[in-house]
Each structure stands twice: as C-alpha cells, then as structure tokens.
Amino acid sequence: MATLNITPAAAEQIQHVLAERGEGLGLRVSVKPSGCSGYSYVLDFADEAAPDDAHFEDHGAQVFVAPDALTMLDGSEVDYVNEGLNRYFRFNNPNVTDECGCGESFTI
C-alpha cells in the first residue's frame, strides 16, 4: 500500500485555502510530463473524490492522488515552506533521481 505524509504546515495551509475558498475536500495531486527533467507536480482542489483516487489524511487535511501518479509519489512528504518571500508546497519525494536546475521538474 502506498504512503504519503502530510506535514502539519502543509495541513494547515490546505485547511486555510479551503476555508478561504469556502468549499472543497482537500488537495488533489497528480503529475504530468513537463520541463527539462521529465515530470512536474500538478496541484488542484479536490471538490469530490474520484473512485480511483488514492486518499491520504493527516493533521485534519486530505490529499487525493491520481492513480497514474501514485507510484511516483509513494513515500513522499507534502510540506509547506516559507523561504523569504516565497511560500509553496514542497514534495520531499524519495523516488526522484534528478531535478532540473529551476526545481520545476523531476525524473523518476
């Protein structure tokens, strides 16, 4: 069975954006071919759970993963970081073998 961990900071941010939006179940994560290294993460709101989604819940927040992305994200940690003026979700993914210089894409 696949695993995906949600840090307290990521859970807080997911809950915050859903509260601002006024609807939604959680964060939907998938991957798409993109960039110079192969794949990039795609984040969206999950307004409903698709029957084939993998579902993860931690610290009161939910993350839904598309089935075609599950093997690429297995064992990952979803975090939310503040670095200077930048705030973003970061994936600590043990399956990544290489990343592009700009950090937008990765190789599995």
ABEGO torsion letter per residue (X at the ends): XBBBBBBAAAAAAAAAAAAAAGBEAEBBBBBBBBEAAGBBBBBBBBABBBAABBBBBBGGBBBBBBAAAAAAABGBBBBBBBBEABBBBBBBBAABABBBAAGABBBX
